[in-house]
Amino acid sequence: MSTVREDKLTRIKSLNPRALSYQLDYHINWWTLEKTLDYHRIWWNHTLIENGHNRRPHLTYLKDIDMAMQSLY
């Protein structure tokens, strides 16, 4: 039987399992995860600006992560 917290962790993992799964387990350090998300946000924006891509899908993806993170508290 899963807990609410485990379900929320599963939701975050499903957003980008390759980038975040190594940070997410049942003994997670929330401060570290928040700093990791900040790093990903900066990295995505820099990479997309540098390569001239349309940023909207990626900003939407980051908004989804932010919303999932807020639901954990």
N, CA, C, O and CB atoms as a CASP TS submission, in Angstrom:
PFRMAT TS
TARGET T0000
AUTHOR 0000-0000-0000
METHOD Language model
MODEL 1
PARENT N/A
ATOM      1  N   MET     1       0.843  -1.190   0.000  1.00  0.00           N
ATOM      2  CA  MET     1       0.000   0.000   0.000  1.00  0.00           C
ATOM      3  C   MET     1       0.881   1.244   0.000  1.00  0.00           C
ATOM      4  O   MET     1       1.713   1.415   0.890  1.00  0.00           O
ATOM      5  CB  MET     1      -0.955   0.003   1.221  1.00  0.00           C
ATOM      6  N   SER     2       0.705   2.094  -0.974  1.00  0.00           N
ATOM      7  CA  SER     2       1.568   3.264  -1.089  1.00  0.00           C
ATOM      8  C   SER     2       1.010   4.414  -0.269  1.00  0.00           C
ATOM      9  O   SER     2      -0.194   4.522  -0.037  1.00  0.00           O
ATOM     10  CB  SER     2       1.724   3.683  -2.555  1.00  0.00           C
ATOM     11  N   THR     3       1.920   5.259   0.155  1.00  0.00           N
ATOM     12  CA  THR     3       1.514   6.449   0.893  1.00  0.00           C
ATOM     13  C   THR     3       1.319   7.602  -0.071  1.00  0.00           C
ATOM     14  O   THR     3       1.709   7.523  -1.236  1.00  0.00           O
ATOM     15  CB  THR     3       2.552   6.813   1.971  1.00  0.00           C
ATOM     16  N   VAL     4       0.712   8.678   0.419  1.00  0.00           N
ATOM     17  CA  VAL     4       0.523   9.867  -0.414  1.00  0.00           C
ATOM     18  C   VAL     4       1.877  10.402  -0.871  1.00  0.00           C
ATOM     19  O   VAL     4       2.037  10.811  -2.021  1.00  0.00           O
ATOM     20  CB  VAL     4      -0.259  10.962   0.358  1.00  0.00           C
ATOM     21  N   ARG     5       2.851  10.395   0.042  1.00  0.00           N
ATOM     22  CA  ARG     5       4.172  10.916  -0.308  1.00  0.00           C
ATOM     23  C   ARG     5       4.811  10.084  -1.420  1.00  0.00           C
ATOM     24  O   ARG     5       5.403  10.636  -2.347  1.00  0.00           O
ATOM     25  CB  ARG     5       5.085  10.935   0.928  1.00  0.00           C
ATOM     26  N   GLU     6       4.692   8.769  -1.329  1.00  0.00           N
ATOM     27  CA  GLU     6       5.252   7.907  -2.370  1.00  0.00           C
ATOM     28  C   GLU     6       4.585   8.169  -3.710  1.00  0.00           C
ATOM     29  O   GLU     6       5.249   8.171  -4.746  1.00  0.00           O
ATOM     30  CB  GLU     6       5.099   6.433  -1.988  1.00  0.00           C
ATOM     31  N   ASP     7       3.264   8.391  -3.694  1.00  0.00           N
ATOM     32  CA  ASP     7       2.553   8.684  -4.939  1.00  0.00           C
ATOM     33  C   ASP     7       3.042   9.979  -5.561  1.00  0.00           C
ATOM     34  O   ASP     7       3.183  10.078  -6.780  1.00  0.00           O
ATOM     35  CB  ASP     7       1.052   8.762  -4.689  1.00  0.00           C
ATOM     36  N   LYS     8       3.300  10.978  -4.714  1.00  0.00           N
ATOM     37  CA  LYS     8       3.794  12.258  -5.232  1.00  0.00           C
ATOM     38  C   LYS     8       5.208  12.116  -5.783  1.00  0.00           C
ATOM     39  O   LYS     8       5.547  12.721  -6.801  1.00  0.00           O
ATOM     40  CB  LYS     8       3.764  13.331  -4.132  1.00  0.00           C
ATOM     41  N   LEU     9       6.028  11.319  -5.114  1.00  0.00           N
ATOM     42  CA  LEU     9       7.376  11.072  -5.638  1.00  0.00           C
ATOM     43  C   LEU     9       7.301  10.382  -6.992  1.00  0.00           C
ATOM     44  O   LEU     9       8.067  10.703  -7.900  1.00  0.00           O
ATOM     45  CB  LEU     9       8.197  10.219  -4.651  1.00  0.00           C
ATOM     46  N   THR    10       6.382   9.438  -7.128  1.00  0.00           N
ATOM     47  CA  THR    10       6.206   8.745  -8.404  1.00  0.00           C
ATOM     48  C   THR    10       5.811   9.738  -9.489  1.00  0.00           C
ATOM     49  O   THR    10       6.284   9.640 -10.621  1.00  0.00           O
ATOM     50  CB  THR    10       5.142   7.631  -8.282  1.00  0.00           C
ATOM     51  N   ARG    11       4.948  10.694  -9.154  1.00  0.00           N
ATOM     52  CA  ARG    11       4.532  11.713 -10.126  1.00  0.00           C
ATOM     53  C   ARG    11       5.726  12.542 -10.592  1.00  0.00           C
ATOM     54  O   ARG    11       5.867  12.810 -11.786  1.00  0.00           O
ATOM     55  CB  ARG    11       3.458  12.633  -9.516  1.00  0.00           C
ATOM     56  N   ILE    12       6.579  12.946  -9.667  1.00  0.00           N
ATOM     57  CA  ILE    12       7.742  13.738 -10.059  1.00  0.00           C
ATOM     58  C   ILE    12       8.683  12.895 -10.923  1.00  0.00           C
ATOM     59  O   ILE    12       9.198  13.378 -11.932  1.00  0.00           O
ATOM     60  CB  ILE    12       8.485  14.272  -8.809  1.00  0.00           C
ATOM     61  N   LYS    13       8.906  11.653 -10.534  1.00  0.00           N
ATOM     62  CA  LYS    13       9.776  10.787 -11.326  1.00  0.00           C
ATOM     63  C   LYS    13       9.265  10.648 -12.754  1.00  0.00           C
ATOM     64  O   LYS    13      10.052  10.590 -13.699  1.00  0.00           O
ATOM     65  CB  LYS    13       9.889   9.411 -10.677  1.00  0.00           C
ATOM     66  N   SER    14       7.931  10.594 -12.908  1.00  0.00           N
ATOM     67  CA  SER    14       7.362  10.387 -14.235  1.00  0.00           C
ATOM     68  C   SER    14       7.575  11.597 -15.141  1.00  0.00           C
ATOM     69  O   SER    14       7.491  11.472 -16.362  1.00  0.00           O
ATOM     70  CB  SER    14       5.878  10.080 -14.123  1.00  0.00           C
ATOM     71  N   LEU    15       7.850  12.769 -14.559  1.00  0.00           N
ATOM     72  CA  LEU    15       8.049  13.965 -15.380  1.00  0.00           C
ATOM     73  C   LEU    15       9.359  13.883 -16.161  1.00  0.00           C
ATOM     74  O   LEU    15       9.413  14.257 -17.332  1.00  0.00           O
ATOM     75  CB  LEU    15       8.037  15.224 -14.502  1.00  0.00           C
ATOM     76  N   ASN    16      10.395  13.401 -15.518  1.00  0.00           N
ATOM     77  CA  ASN    16      11.675  13.224 -16.198  1.00  0.00           C
ATOM     78  C   ASN    16      12.507  12.195 -15.434  1.00  0.00           C
ATOM     79  O   ASN    16      13.389  12.564 -14.659  1.00  0.00           O
ATOM     80  CB  ASN    16      12.439  14.577 -16.315  1.00  0.00           C
ATOM     81  N   PRO    17      12.232  10.909 -15.648  1.00  0.00           N
ATOM     82  CA  PRO    17      12.907   9.886 -14.855  1.00  0.00           C
ATOM     83  C   PRO    17      14.416   9.880 -15.020  1.00  0.00           C
ATOM     84  O   PRO    17      15.135   9.582 -14.066  1.00  0.00           O
ATOM     85  CB  PRO    17      12.373   8.545 -15.213  1.00  0.00           C
ATOM     86  N   ARG    18      14.916  10.203 -16.214  1.00  0.00           N
ATOM     87  CA  ARG    18      16.370  10.152 -16.426  1.00  0.00           C
ATOM     88  C   ARG    18      17.078  11.226 -15.618  1.00  0.00           C
ATOM     89  O   ARG    18      18.142  10.973 -15.052  1.00  0.00           O
ATOM     90  CB  ARG    18      16.705  10.316 -17.915  1.00  0.00           C
ATOM     91  N   ALA    19      16.502  12.422 -15.555  1.00  0.00           N
ATOM     92  CA  ALA    19      17.185  13.522 -14.885  1.00  0.00           C
ATOM     93  C   ALA    19      17.022  13.487 -13.371  1.00  0.00           C
ATOM     94  O   ALA    19      17.920  13.916 -12.647  1.00  0.00           O
ATOM     95  CB  ALA    19      16.677  14.832 -15.412  1.00  0.00           C
ATOM     96  N   LEU    20      15.880  12.979 -12.876  1.00  0.00           N
ATOM     97  CA  LEU    20      15.570  13.154 -11.466  1.00  0.00           C
ATOM     98  C   LEU    20      15.538  11.879 -10.643  1.00  0.00           C
ATOM     99  O   LEU    20      15.598  11.949  -9.415  1.00  0.00           O
ATOM    100  CB  LEU    20      14.279  13.820 -11.343  1.00  0.00           C
ATOM    101  N   SER    21      15.446  10.716 -11.275  1.00  0.00           N
ATOM    102  CA  SER    21      15.219   9.508 -10.488  1.00  0.00           C
ATOM    103  C   SER    21      16.349   9.241  -9.497  1.00  0.00           C
ATOM    104  O   SER    21      16.104   8.715  -8.411  1.00  0.00           O
ATOM    105  CB  SER    21      15.053   8.317 -11.408  1.00  0.00           C
ATOM    106  N   TYR    22      17.587   9.596  -9.856  1.00  0.00           N
ATOM    107  CA  TYR    22      18.694   9.347  -8.946  1.00  0.00           C
ATOM    108  C   TYR    22      18.618  10.247  -7.714  1.00  0.00           C
ATOM    109  O   TYR    22      19.262   9.967  -6.703  1.00  0.00           O
ATOM    110  CB  TYR    22      20.019   9.553  -9.665  1.00  0.00           C
ATOM    111  N   GLN    23      17.835  11.328  -7.793  1.00  0.00           N
ATOM    112  CA  GLN    23      17.689  12.228  -6.644  1.00  0.00           C
ATOM    113  C   GLN    23      16.509  11.839  -5.762  1.00  0.00           C
ATOM    114  O   GLN    23      16.402  12.320  -4.635  1.00  0.00           O
ATOM    115  CB  GLN    23      17.521  13.664  -7.120  1.00  0.00           C
ATOM    116  N   LEU    24      15.627  10.982  -6.250  1.00  0.00           N
ATOM    117  CA  LEU    24      14.369  10.725  -5.553  1.00  0.00           C
ATOM    118  C   LEU    24      14.344   9.328  -4.949  1.00  0.00           C
ATOM    119  O   LEU    24      14.336   8.324  -5.662  1.00  0.00           O
ATOM    120  CB  LEU    24      13.190  10.901  -6.505  1.00  0.00           C
ATOM    121  N   ASP    25      14.332   9.284  -3.640  1.00  0.00           N
ATOM    122  CA  ASP    25      14.092   8.018  -2.953  1.00  0.00           C
ATOM    123  C   ASP    25      13.388   8.336  -1.644  1.00  0.00           C
ATOM    124  O   ASP    25      13.027   9.488  -1.406  1.00  0.00           O
ATOM    125  CB  ASP    25      15.429   7.227  -2.706  1.00  0.00           C
ATOM    126  N   TYR    26      13.187   7.344  -0.794  1.00  0.00           N
ATOM    127  CA  TYR    26      12.393   7.581   0.407  1.00  0.00           C
ATOM    128  C   TYR    26      13.187   8.278   1.510  1.00  0.00           C
ATOM    129  O   TYR    26      12.628   8.622   2.552  1.00  0.00           O
ATOM    130  CB  TYR    26      11.848   6.273   0.926  1.00  0.00           C
ATOM    131  N   HIS    27      14.471   8.486   1.292  1.00  0.00           N
ATOM    132  CA  HIS    27      15.305   9.184   2.269  1.00  0.00           C
ATOM    133  C   HIS    27      15.804  10.488   1.664  1.00  0.00           C
ATOM    134  O   HIS    27      16.941  10.899   1.897  1.00  0.00           O
ATOM    135  CB  HIS    27      16.497   8.297   2.720  1.00  0.00           C
ATOM    136  N   ILE    28      14.944  11.132   0.885  1.00  0.00           N
ATOM    137  CA  ILE    28      15.377  12.277   0.088  1.00  0.00           C
ATOM    138  C   ILE    28      15.712  13.479   0.966  1.00  0.00           C
ATOM    139  O   ILE    28      15.098  13.708   2.008  1.00  0.00           O
ATOM    140  CB  ILE    28      14.297  12.655  -0.918  1.00  0.00           C
ATOM    141  N   ASN    29      16.690  14.223   0.518  1.00  0.00           N
ATOM    142  CA  ASN    29      17.037  15.494   1.144  1.00  0.00           C
ATOM    143  C   ASN    29      16.349  16.587   0.335  1.00  0.00           C
ATOM    144  O   ASN    29      16.758  16.871  -0.791  1.00  0.00           O
ATOM    145  CB  ASN    29      18.605  15.712   1.207  1.00  0.00           C
ATOM    146  N   TRP    30      15.312  17.203   0.891  1.00  0.00           N
ATOM    147  CA  TRP    30      14.490  18.145   0.117  1.00  0.00           C
ATOM    148  C   TRP    30      15.281  19.364  -0.315  1.00  0.00           C
ATOM    149  O   TRP    30      15.068  19.879  -1.413  1.00  0.00           O
ATOM    150  CB  TRP    30      13.283  18.585   0.928  1.00  0.00           C
ATOM    151  N   TRP    31      16.187  19.835   0.523  1.00  0.00           N
ATOM    152  CA  TRP    31      16.990  20.997   0.150  1.00  0.00           C
ATOM    153  C   TRP    31      17.836  20.669  -1.083  1.00  0.00           C
ATOM    154  O   TRP    31      17.935  21.478  -2.006  1.00  0.00           O
ATOM    155  CB  TRP    31      17.895  21.442   1.332  1.00  0.00           C
ATOM    156  N   THR    32      18.436  19.497  -1.093  1.00  0.00           N
ATOM    157  CA  THR    32      19.247  19.074  -2.237  1.00  0.00           C
ATOM    158  C   THR    32      18.403  18.990  -3.499  1.00  0.00           C
ATOM    159  O   THR    32      18.837  19.419  -4.568  1.00  0.00           O
ATOM    160  CB  THR    32      19.910  17.720  -1.956  1.00  0.00           C
ATOM    161  N   LEU    33      17.201  18.440  -3.380  1.00  0.00           N
ATOM    162  CA  LEU    33      16.335  18.327  -4.550  1.00  0.00           C
ATOM    163  C   LEU    33      15.973  19.707  -5.095  1.00  0.00           C
ATOM    164  O   LEU    33      15.980  19.918  -6.308  1.00  0.00           O
ATOM    165  CB  LEU    33      15.062  17.545  -4.200  1.00  0.00           C
ATOM    166  N   GLU    34      15.657  20.644  -4.204  1.00  0.00           N
ATOM    167  CA  GLU    34      15.320  21.984  -4.662  1.00  0.00           C
ATOM    168  C   GLU    34      16.499  22.627  -5.376  1.00  0.00           C
ATOM    169  O   GLU    34      16.313  23.276  -6.405  1.00  0.00           O
ATOM    170  CB  GLU    34      14.876  22.852  -3.490  1.00  0.00           C
ATOM    171  N   LYS    35      17.706  22.462  -4.853  1.00  0.00           N
ATOM    172  CA  LYS    35      18.886  23.015  -5.512  1.00  0.00           C
ATOM    173  C   LYS    35      19.111  22.331  -6.864  1.00  0.00           C
ATOM    174  O   LYS    35      19.519  22.975  -7.831  1.00  0.00           O
ATOM    175  CB  LYS    35      20.133  22.855  -4.612  1.00  0.00           C
ATOM    176  N   THR    36      18.845  21.034  -6.923  1.00  0.00           N
ATOM    177  CA  THR    36      18.987  20.304  -8.183  1.00  0.00           C
ATOM    178  C   THR    36      17.998  20.831  -9.211  1.00  0.00           C
ATOM    179  O   THR    36      18.353  21.010 -10.376  1.00  0.00           O
ATOM    180  CB  THR    36      18.778  18.793  -7.965  1.00  0.00           C
ATOM    181  N   LEU    37      16.764  21.081  -8.794  1.00  0.00           N
ATOM    182  CA  LEU    37      15.764  21.626  -9.717  1.00  0.00           C
ATOM    183  C   LEU    37      16.168  23.015 -10.187  1.00  0.00           C
ATOM    184  O   LEU    37      15.976  23.352 -11.355  1.00  0.00           O
ATOM    185  CB  LEU    37      14.381  21.675  -9.051  1.00  0.00           C
ATOM    186  N   ASP    38      16.726  23.825  -9.290  1.00  0.00           N
ATOM    187  CA  ASP    38      17.213  25.147  -9.699  1.00  0.00           C
ATOM    188  C   ASP    38      18.303  24.993 -10.755  1.00  0.00           C
ATOM    189  O   ASP    38      18.321  25.728 -11.742  1.00  0.00           O
ATOM    190  CB  ASP    38      17.751  25.940  -8.478  1.00  0.00           C
ATOM    191  N   TYR    39      19.205  24.044 -10.549  1.00  0.00           N
ATOM    192  CA  TYR    39      20.275  23.803 -11.520  1.00  0.00           C
ATOM    193  C   TYR    39      19.694  23.393 -12.875  1.00  0.00           C
ATOM    194  O   TYR    39      20.119  23.897 -13.914  1.00  0.00           O
ATOM    195  CB  TYR    39      21.239  22.715 -11.002  1.00  0.00           C
ATOM    196  N   HIS    40      18.728  22.486 -12.860  1.00  0.00           N
ATOM    197  CA  HIS    40      18.124  22.049 -14.125  1.00  0.00           C
ATOM    198  C   HIS    40      17.432  23.209 -14.828  1.00  0.00           C
ATOM    199  O   HIS    40      17.496  23.324 -16.052  1.00  0.00           O
ATOM    200  CB  HIS    40      17.121  20.911 -13.879  1.00  0.00           C
ATOM    201  N   ARG    41      16.761  24.081 -14.045  1.00  0.00           N
ATOM    202  CA  ARG    41      16.068  25.219 -14.635  1.00  0.00           C
ATOM    203  C   ARG    41      17.080  26.150 -15.328  1.00  0.00           C
ATOM    204  O   ARG    41      16.853  26.588 -16.456  1.00  0.00           O
ATOM    205  CB  ARG    41      15.267  25.989 -13.549  1.00  0.00           C
ATOM    206  N   ILE    42      18.171  26.441 -14.658  1.00  0.00           N
ATOM    207  CA  ILE    42      19.193  27.315 -15.240  1.00  0.00           C
ATOM    208  C   ILE    42      19.832  26.644 -16.456  1.00  0.00           C
ATOM    209  O   ILE    42      20.038  27.286 -17.486  1.00  0.00           O
ATOM    210  CB  ILE    42      20.274  27.667 -14.188  1.00  0.00           C
ATOM    211  N   TRP    43      20.145  25.357 -16.335  1.00  0.00           N
ATOM    212  CA  TRP    43      20.797  24.633 -17.437  1.00  0.00           C
ATOM    213  C   TRP    43      19.898  24.600 -18.656  1.00  0.00           C
ATOM    214  O   TRP    43      20.358  24.865 -19.767  1.00  0.00           O
ATOM    215  CB  TRP    43      21.159  23.199 -17.011  1.00  0.00           C
ATOM    216  N   TRP    44      18.598  24.273 -18.470  1.00  0.00           N
ATOM    217  CA  TRP    44      17.674  24.226 -19.606  1.00  0.00           C
ATOM    218  C   TRP    44      17.609  25.581 -20.296  1.00  0.00           C
ATOM    219  O   TRP    44      17.736  25.662 -21.518  1.00  0.00           O
ATOM    220  CB  TRP    44      16.267  23.795 -19.146  1.00  0.00           C
ATOM    221  N   ASN    45      17.410  26.652 -19.520  1.00  0.00           N
ATOM    222  CA  ASN    45      17.263  27.972 -20.115  1.00  0.00           C
ATOM    223  C   ASN    45      18.518  28.373 -20.878  1.00  0.00           C
ATOM    224  O   ASN    45      18.429  28.893 -21.990  1.00  0.00           O
ATOM    225  CB  ASN    45      16.950  29.006 -19.041  1.00  0.00           C
ATOM    226  N   HIS    46      19.673  28.137 -20.294  1.00  0.00           N
ATOM    227  CA  HIS    46      20.930  28.491 -20.962  1.00  0.00           C
ATOM    228  C   HIS    46      21.098  27.697 -22.246  1.00  0.00           C
ATOM    229  O   HIS    46      21.440  28.259 -23.286  1.00  0.00           O
ATOM    230  CB  HIS    46      22.128  28.246 -20.030  1.00  0.00           C
ATOM    231  N   THR    47      20.857  26.387 -22.180  1.00  0.00           N
ATOM    232  CA  THR    47      21.039  25.531 -23.350  1.00  0.00           C
ATOM    233  C   THR    47      20.083  25.930 -24.468  1.00  0.00           C
ATOM    234  O   THR    47      20.476  25.995 -25.632  1.00  0.00           O
ATOM    235  CB  THR    47      20.830  24.058 -22.976  1.00  0.00           C
ATOM    236  N   LEU    48      18.833  26.197 -24.114  1.00  0.00           N
ATOM    237  CA  LEU    48      17.835  26.506 -25.132  1.00  0.00           C
ATOM    238  C   LEU    48      18.086  27.870 -25.770  1.00  0.00           C
ATOM    239  O   LEU    48      17.892  28.040 -26.974  1.00  0.00           O
ATOM    240  CB  LEU    48      16.438  26.465 -24.527  1.00  0.00           C
ATOM    241  N   ILE    49      18.516  28.837 -24.966  1.00  0.00           N
ATOM    242  CA  ILE    49      18.840  30.149 -25.534  1.00  0.00           C
ATOM    243  C   ILE    49      20.047  30.021 -26.461  1.00  0.00           C
ATOM    244  O   ILE    49      20.073  30.584 -27.555  1.00  0.00           O
ATOM    245  CB  ILE    49      19.122  31.188 -24.408  1.00  0.00           C
ATOM    246  N   GLU    50      21.042  29.268 -25.999  1.00  0.00           N
ATOM    247  CA  GLU    50      22.273  29.106 -26.774  1.00  0.00           C
ATOM    248  C   GLU    50      21.992  28.438 -28.122  1.00  0.00           C
ATOM    249  O   GLU    50      22.605  28.787 -29.131  1.00  0.00           O
ATOM    250  CB  GLU    50      23.298  28.282 -25.980  1.00  0.00           C
ATOM    251  N   ASN    51      21.066  27.479 -28.136  1.00  0.00           N
ATOM    252  CA  ASN    51      20.777  26.741 -29.355  1.00  0.00           C
ATOM    253  C   ASN    51      19.615  27.320 -30.152  1.00  0.00           C
ATOM    254  O   ASN    51      19.279  26.810 -31.221  1.00  0.00           O
ATOM    255  CB  ASN    51      20.486  25.317 -29.018  1.00  0.00           C
ATOM    256  N   GLY    52      18.995  28.393 -29.634  1.00  0.00           N
ATOM    257  CA  GLY    52      17.932  29.062 -30.360  1.00  0.00           C
ATOM    258  C   GLY    52      16.647  28.279 -30.471  1.00  0.00           C
ATOM    259  O   GLY    52      15.883  28.474 -31.416  1.00  0.00           O
ATOM    260  N   HIS    53      16.390  27.385 -29.512  1.00  0.00           N
ATOM    261  CA  HIS    53      15.163  26.588 -29.563  1.00  0.00           C
ATOM    262  C   HIS    53      13.993  27.352 -28.953  1.00  0.00           C
ATOM    263  O   HIS    53      14.173  28.298 -28.187  1.00  0.00           O
ATOM    264  CB  HIS    53      15.359  25.252 -28.831  1.00  0.00           C
ATOM    265  N   ASN    54      12.801  26.917 -29.313  1.00  0.00           N
ATOM    266  CA  ASN    54      11.592  27.439 -28.682  1.00  0.00           C
ATOM    267  C   ASN    54      11.553  26.919 -27.245  1.00  0.00           C
ATOM    268  O   ASN    54      11.554  25.709 -27.019  1.00  0.00           O
ATOM    269  CB  ASN    54      10.298  27.018 -29.480  1.00  0.00           C
ATOM    270  N   ARG    55      11.518  27.829 -26.282  1.00  0.00           N
ATOM    271  CA  ARG    55      11.630  27.438 -24.881  1.00  0.00           C
ATOM    272  C   ARG    55      10.307  27.027 -24.255  1.00  0.00           C
ATOM    273  O   ARG    55      10.309  26.457 -23.165  1.00  0.00           O
ATOM    274  CB  ARG    55      12.216  28.559 -24.096  1.00  0.00           C
ATOM    275  N   ARG    56       9.204  27.288 -24.887  1.00  0.00           N
ATOM    276  CA  ARG    56       7.909  27.086 -24.216  1.00  0.00           C
ATOM    277  C   ARG    56       7.687  25.661 -23.696  1.00  0.00           C
ATOM    278  O   ARG    56       7.265  25.512 -22.549  1.00  0.00           O
ATOM    279  CB  ARG    56       6.796  27.437 -25.166  1.00  0.00           C
ATOM    280  N   PRO    57       7.946  24.617 -24.470  1.00  0.00           N
ATOM    281  CA  PRO    57       7.686  23.271 -23.935  1.00  0.00           C
ATOM    282  C   PRO    57       8.523  22.969 -22.699  1.00  0.00           C
ATOM    283  O   PRO    57       8.059  22.298 -21.776  1.00  0.00           O
ATOM    284  CB  PRO    57       7.962  22.221 -25.001  1.00  0.00           C
ATOM    285  N   HIS    58       9.752  23.464 -22.682  1.00  0.00           N
ATOM    286  CA  HIS    58      10.637  23.165 -21.570  1.00  0.00           C
ATOM    287  C   HIS    58      10.258  23.968 -20.337  1.00  0.00           C
ATOM    288  O   HIS    58      10.366  23.475 -19.214  1.00  0.00           O
ATOM    289  CB  HIS    58      12.080  23.442 -21.953  1.00  0.00           C
ATOM    290  N   LEU    59       9.815  25.204 -20.541  1.00  0.00           N
ATOM    291  CA  LEU    59       9.356  25.990 -19.402  1.00  0.00           C
ATOM    292  C   LEU    59       8.076  25.382 -18.824  1.00  0.00           C
ATOM    293  O   LEU    59       7.864  25.411 -17.611  1.00  0.00           O
ATOM    294  CB  LEU    59       9.118  27.460 -19.817  1.00  0.00           C
ATOM    295  N   THR    60       7.231  24.835 -19.688  1.00  0.00           N
ATOM    296  CA  THR    60       6.032  24.147 -19.213  1.00  0.00           C
ATOM    297  C   THR    60       6.428  22.931 -18.383  1.00  0.00           C
ATOM    298  O   THR    60       5.844  22.669 -17.331  1.00  0.00           O
ATOM    299  CB  THR    60       5.133  23.723 -20.401  1.00  0.00           C
ATOM    300  N   TYR    61       7.425  22.191 -18.866  1.00  0.00           N
ATOM    301  CA  TYR    61       7.924  21.025 -18.133  1.00  0.00           C
ATOM    302  C   TYR    61       8.442  21.428 -16.752  1.00  0.00           C
ATOM    303  O   TYR    61       8.168  20.757 -15.757  1.00  0.00           O
ATOM    304  CB  TYR    61       9.038  20.325 -18.932  1.00  0.00           C
ATOM    305  N   LEU    62       9.193  22.531 -16.702  1.00  0.00           N
ATOM    306  CA  LEU    62       9.713  22.990 -15.417  1.00  0.00           C
ATOM    307  C   LEU    62       8.589  23.458 -14.506  1.00  0.00           C
ATOM    308  O   LEU    62       8.658  23.262 -13.293  1.00  0.00           O
ATOM    309  CB  LEU    62      10.723  24.114 -15.620  1.00  0.00           C
ATOM    310  N   LYS    63       7.553  24.077 -15.071  1.00  0.00           N
ATOM    311  CA  LYS    63       6.401  24.482 -14.266  1.00  0.00           C
ATOM    312  C   LYS    63       5.723  23.255 -13.659  1.00  0.00           C
ATOM    313  O   LYS    63       5.279  23.289 -12.511  1.00  0.00           O
ATOM    314  CB  LYS    63       5.394  25.286 -15.121  1.00  0.00           C
ATOM    315  N   ASP    64       5.644  22.168 -14.435  1.00  0.00           N
ATOM    316  CA  ASP    64       5.061  20.931 -13.919  1.00  0.00           C
ATOM    317  C   ASP    64       5.862  20.406 -12.728  1.00  0.00           C
ATOM    318  O   ASP    64       5.282  19.941 -11.747  1.00  0.00           O
ATOM    319  CB  ASP    64       4.998  19.866 -15.024  1.00  0.00           C
ATOM    320  N   ILE    65       7.181  20.477 -12.809  1.00  0.00           N
ATOM    321  CA  ILE    65       8.017  20.039 -11.697  1.00  0.00           C
ATOM    322  C   ILE    65       7.784  20.925 -10.483  1.00  0.00           C
ATOM    323  O   ILE    65       7.657  20.437  -9.360  1.00  0.00           O
ATOM    324  CB  ILE    65       9.502  20.054 -12.093  1.00  0.00           C
ATOM    325  N   ASP    66       7.728  22.248 -10.722  1.00  0.00           N
ATOM    326  CA  ASP    66       7.485  23.166  -9.610  1.00  0.00           C
ATOM    327  C   ASP    66       6.156  22.861  -8.929  1.00  0.00           C
ATOM    328  O   ASP    66       6.069  22.867  -7.701  1.00  0.00           O
ATOM    329  CB  ASP    66       7.505  24.616 -10.100  1.00  0.00           C
ATOM    330  N   MET    67       5.127  22.596  -9.719  1.00  0.00           N
ATOM    331  CA  MET    67       3.812  22.307  -9.150  1.00  0.00           C
ATOM    332  C   MET    67       3.850  20.996  -8.362  1.00  0.00           C
ATOM    333  O   MET    67       3.252  20.890  -7.291  1.00  0.00           O
ATOM    334  CB  MET    67       2.742  22.234 -10.264  1.00  0.00           C
ATOM    335  N   ALA    68       4.552  20.010  -8.896  1.00  0.00           N
ATOM    336  CA  ALA    68       4.662  18.728  -8.197  1.00  0.00           C
ATOM    337  C   ALA    68       5.435  18.896  -6.891  1.00  0.00           C
ATOM    338  O   ALA    68       5.087  18.295  -5.875  1.00  0.00           O
ATOM    339  CB  ALA    68       5.350  17.678  -9.094  1.00  0.00           C
ATOM    340  N   MET    69       6.492  19.721  -6.924  1.00  0.00           N
ATOM    341  CA  MET    69       7.271  19.976  -5.710  1.00  0.00           C
ATOM    342  C   MET    69       6.417  20.658  -4.649  1.00  0.00           C
ATOM    343  O   MET    69       6.467  20.285  -3.477  1.00  0.00           O
ATOM    344  CB  MET    69       8.500  20.838  -6.031  1.00  0.00           C
ATOM    345  N   GLN    70       5.630  21.659  -5.056  1.00  0.00           N
ATOM    346  CA  GLN    70       4.800  22.383  -4.089  1.00  0.00           C
ATOM    347  C   GLN    70       3.805  21.441  -3.420  1.00  0.00           C
ATOM    348  O   GLN    70       3.474  21.617  -2.248  1.00  0.00           O
ATOM    349  CB  GLN    70       4.053  23.541  -4.778  1.00  0.00           C
ATOM    350  N   SER    71       3.331  20.450  -4.153  1.00  0.00           N
ATOM    351  CA  SER    71       2.336  19.536  -3.601  1.00  0.00           C
ATOM    352  C   SER    71       2.929  18.598  -2.551  1.00  0.00           C
ATOM    353  O   SER    71       2.192  17.918  -1.838  1.00  0.00           O
ATOM    354  CB  SER    71       1.708  18.725  -4.713  1.00  0.00           C
ATOM    355  N   LEU    72       4.255  18.560  -2.456  1.00  0.00           N
ATOM    356  CA  LEU    72       4.887  17.678  -1.470  1.00  0.00           C
ATOM    357  C   LEU    72       4.872  18.272  -0.074  1.00  0.00           C
ATOM    358  O   LEU    72       5.033  17.549   0.909  1.00  0.00           O
ATOM    359  CB  LEU    72       6.312  17.378  -1.876  1.00  0.00           C
ATOM    360  N   TYR    73       4.684  19.563   0.024  1.00  0.00           N
ATOM    361  CA  TYR    73       4.757  20.222   1.338  1.00  0.00           C
ATOM    362  C   TYR    73       3.395  20.286   1.995  1.00  0.00           C
ATOM    363  O   TYR    73       3.269  20.806   3.103  1.00  0.00           O
ATOM    364  CB  TYR    73       5.330  21.632   1.203  1.00  0.00           C
TER
END
